[in-house]
Amino acid sequence: MSDRVLGGISLALALFYIYSATTIRESFVSDEIGPKTFPIIVGVILGICSLYFILKPDPEPRWPRFNRLAEIGFAVLVCLLYANLLPRLGFLIATALAAGYLTWRLGTRPLMAVVVGVGTSVGIYVVFRLILGLSLASGILGL
Amino acid sequence: METFASLADGFAVALTWQNLGLALLGCLLGTIMGALPGLGPSNGVAILIPLAFTLGLDAVAALILLTSVYYGAMYGGRISSILLNIPGDEPAMMTCLDGYPMAQQGRAGEALALSGVASFVGAFFATWGLVFLAPQLVSIALLFGPAEYFALFTLAFATLGGMTSTNQAKSAFAAAFGLAIAMIGVDTQTGVLRFTYGELHLYDGVDFLVAIVGLFALSEVFVFLEHRETDPAKQAASKVNIGRITPSAKMLKDCTPTMARTTGIGFVAGVLPGAGASLGSFLAYSMEKRLVDRKGTFGKGDPRGVAAPEAGNNAAAGGALVPMLALGVPGSGTTAVLLAVLLTLNITPGPLLFTQNPDVVWGLIAALFIGNFMLLALNIPMVGLFTRVLLIPPRILMPVVAMISFVGIYGLTGSTFDLMMMVGFGVIGWVFRKLEIPLVPIILGILLGNEMEVNLRRAMTISNGDWLTLVDSWLSVILWSIAIVGFVLPIFLGKRLKRGMRITEEQEEQKGVRD
């Protein structure tokens, strides 16, 4: 079933991709086959593979239970939040929060998770900013 | 003799304090990353590329650092195989079979030392193979025109799924997926926009580093979240008695013919498209078992069973560099990541690399030799230290991996959009792993997509639009035939080979339980 869902989604994507390729505006200087041909070939291969998934799906993989799936969903959400808040909060705060959350969800006890989060953040800051001189987001602390 | 002169020049490049220091750092980091389950060579190198780049290292230095990590990780993979019966990376799987029983008999130190020596032998002679074979391949590659290159790229994709692939449609899907992503952005030949849908951030295309770090490193974090409480027996490492850490002269002597044979097999497996290190170590082990296992001691802690796969997989790692450097077409996952390193540094691998940037090539090869000796020196006396690393629990390690991935990409592009895209690739990576869609062809597609299209278009322009130009020379006919055979063969062989690998492992495990 999973393979069929994948096949359905990717078939739709492949068709959309081929359609997009046909609408690429050609410029007046062009080579023999132009900018459309190769993407169309790629789209066709994607489509054929998708059809194969629908017709001959592999055995079902072992999906995690719902709560584990939600766990991953929240982690993704935290990562997206991190990406958005990083320039505003600055590296130290944002990283301490995100790393703390992840290590907590991976099984560190809450209080220790705070310590690990801050430790990770400060550790990376010292190594990459102070020693190696990389530019990390400075944010509200201005560091 | 020209080769030796070039090699000497290479040593002149590599033997500066900075480069030696970087090689040492790379070997250390690599060994640690290889040893930690879940952080294989591809992940390790992937996380470090953006960092090496933002640190402003020059091409040779960055390359030395990252290839040292690559070699180091190949060495490190065996440590957790032997001590915990959990392979640190895929090629180290076969080392579990005899390495873990040896550890249970209190001979862990001997097994570690012996496998260190075997790794050294494999990698050292494979590097010599690289020295002599790569220039030969270059002279063939100089005959390639655009049509041949297009065929060569197709060959790389067709065989990348490998002989052990069970579903070639999924390999093909992954490759096409990567190629489709590569098409996003401004068309290099005519300047028109493709698949950008008005999104400004997509004009430059999708940065392959964003994709690599997301697919490899970040998705690993999600995998760990999924299997949280099934934490493997981490604490076991502290209890294992390491024992003496030098192999006896007799053991080394017994293993010498084994190491010699398996180095050869591994190297060939590494050079050939579609084989790679995992198959190299599998072939090495099964061949040795058939040849020398007269008393049935393989799988019960026979030292030769440790030496064989380790020499095999390290030789394959060296062999895999041959097509990557000489043709610009990697044959395995980690070399695909190394190709990304070169492209980041604005170096296009392939035959011209040897004439235009000989300092890079030979400096790199010299660094591999130096790295090998460093790894041998590090691995024998300091193996106790590396085993400590295994005690770091993933719940602390994985967030650090995630954060360093973010730091690298943010340092490189400074864009929130790229970070979000990386998270997206992380999710795709996790789902694709579940569905057993290989990730390496995606990376290769993104890396080589534009080059492949350029060659196709150039060939078509030369022939005025005649598609038959693609099969016009005997060289391209050969390449196409290999591509087709390489794609079709696994459909018949893949299941059997994979089953072979699995059965050997299971049998040995059962034996281990009974003893």
Interface residues (C-beta under 8 A of the other chain):
Chain A: S2 D3 L6 S10 Y17 S20 A21 I24 R25 E26 S27 V29 S30 D31 E32 I33 G34 P35 T37 F38 P39 V42 G43 I45 L46 C49 S50 Y52 F53 K56 D58 P61 W63 P64 R68 E71 I72 A75 V76 C79 L80 Y82 A83 N84 L86 P87 F91 T95 A98 A99 L102 T103 R105 L106 G107 T108 V116 G117 T120 S121 G123 I124 F128 L132 G133 L134 S135 L136 A137
Chain B: L51 T54 L55 N167 A169 K170 A172 F173 A175 A176 F177 L179 A180 M183 D187 Q189 T190 G191 V192 L193 R194 F195 L218 V221 F222 F224 L225 E226 R228 E229 D231 P394 R395 I396 M398 P399 V400 A402 M403 I404 F406 V407 Y410 G411 G414 T416 L419 M420 M422 V423 G426 V427 W430 K434 L435 E436 M452 E453 L456 R457 R458 M460 T461 S463 N464 G465
